[in-house]
Amino acid sequence: MHLVIDEDLLIEQLKSDSVKEEAFRHLITLYKERLYWHIRNIVKYHDDADDVLQNTFIKIYKNIHNFKGESKLFSWMYRIATNESITFINKNAKRLQTNNEEAQQLAINNLTSDVYFEGDAIQLKLQKAIATLPEKQQLVFNMKYFQDLKFKDMAEILETSEGALKASYHIATKKIEAYLTKD
């Protein structure tokens, strides 16, 4: 059976016992890269992003029957990826007996040793600036700046208003600008 990209049909196939496996492989092919970079922008490390991505797809697979279609499938999956990323950061902070901000600073300071990090000094400084933001502003900035998501889609993913997200993004960009121009 050949699978099509029509979202309603894909959801139907994901919920069908006879083609669920094939439909799920198709879903992974469609969204793996986008979800990986969304997660990577939050957790920073390639290996951590891979782990969180795997956990995200496991959650999607186990919970697809709960998907009611009240949002786009993409938004629902991004919400799961976001929550899994935040859970990962919180667990990591607890393991390191530190707070989320310090755990993130540590991750960024260690980015240069990540063989998959291809950034230069400017990108490293940008990551450091992003890490100084509160969690919600980080999410909004990453989703808009790195993934060019529309505020409408972000509102669905983060379950908040477009106005609040635009304000968060504006504040985040001002803080980042100030951070980047301070020295």
N, C-alpha and C positions, 0 to 999 in steps of 0.2 A: 504494500500500500504506500503510495507516494503522499508525503505530507506537504501541505500548502502553508503559506505564511498568514493566511486569513486568521486573525486573532481568535474569533469565536470558534472556528473549527479546531484550531490548535488547542484551545482550552477543553473543548469537547473530547478531543483525542487524548489529552493528558489525564482526563478523568475516566477514560475507557480502559478496562482491564486488557482488552485484546491488543491495543496499539500504544499503551502508555509508555513502554520502554522506548520505542522508536520516536514517539512524540517528544519524550523527555530529552533524548539525544539531539533532536532537532532544536529544542528550546535552548539547550546548552550551546550549540553551534551559533544560534542567533544572538545570544546575550552574554556569553562568557567574557568576551573582551571588554565590553562596556561596563559590566559589573566588576570585573577585575580592577579596572582603572578607578572606578568609583571607590572601591574598597581600599585600593593602594593609596589613594589620596588621603584617606582617613588614617590607616594604620602604618603607613610609610614603607615598611619593609616588604620586599618581594615574597619571601617565604611566608610571612605572616598573612599577606594578602591572599596567597594561594590557599592557606589553611582556612581563612575566613570565607573565601569563595566556595570552597568545598562544603563547609558547614551551611552556607547560604543555599546551595543547590540541594543539599540533603533536606533542609527545612522546607524548601519549595516542593520537593518531591513528596515529602510526607504530608504536607498540608494543602496540596493543590485542590483536594476535594472540599476544603473550606473556603476556597476563593469564590466569592459571590458575584464578581463582575461589577461591583460598585465603583471600581476605578479601573484604569487600564492595567493589563497584566504586567506591563513594564513598571508601572508605578508601584504595584504590589510587591514585585520582586526587589525593586530598589529600596523599599521600606524595610524588607527583610534584611537586605545586605547592609543597610545603614544600622539597623538594630544589632545585627551580628557584629559589625565593626565596633560599635560603642561597647557592647558586651565584652569583646576581646580586649579593648583598651582598659576597661574597668578591671577585668580579671588580671591583666598585666600589671596595672598600678597596684592592685592588692598584693600580688605576688612579690613585687619589688618593694612593698611597704611604703608606697609613696602616693601622691595624688595624681590625677589624670594629666594635669599640665606638666608636672615634672617627668612623668613617664613619657609623654610626647616629646619633651625637650631631649630626653635621653635617646629616644628613637631617632630624632633628627640629627643629634650630634654623632650618632653611629651610622648615619646614612652613607657617609663617604666610604665606609667599609663594605657596604652592600654592593656586590658585584653587578647587580642589575640597575643600580642608580647611575644614570648617564648624565646627570645634571652638572652644571658648572657652579662656580662660586655664587653667581647671581641667583640661580635656582635654589641653592642651598639657603641663601639669605631669605628668599621668598618663603621657603618652608619654615624657617625660624620665625618669620613675621606671622605667618598663619597660625603657628603654634601658640602665639601669645593671645589669640582671640578666644572668647568663650566658645564652648562646644557648638552651639547653634550657629554662630557666625562663621565658624570654621566650615561646617557642613554646607551652609548656603554659599560661601565663597568658593569652596571646592567644586560644588555642583554647577555653579554659574561660570566660573573662570576656566576650569579645566575641562568641563564636559559640555559647556554651552547649553545647559538645560534651560528650558523656558520656565519663567516664574510660575506659570499655570501648572506645569508638570511637577515642579518642586513643591507647590502647595499641596498637590495630591499625595506626593510621596511623604512629606513631612507633616501632613494633616494640619495645615495652618493657612492663614490668608496670604494672598499674593502681596497685599500691602505690607504686611509684617515682614515678609521675606525681602521685599525691595528695600525696606528700611534697614533690615539687618545687613543686607549686601552693601548698601551705601555706607553704613557705619564701619563695616569690615574693611572696605576699600580705603576709607579715610585713615583708619588705624594702620593698615599695612603701608600705605603711602608714607605716613609719619615715621613708621619704623624703618623703612627703606631709605629715607632721606635724612635720618638723624645723624649719621656719621659721614 
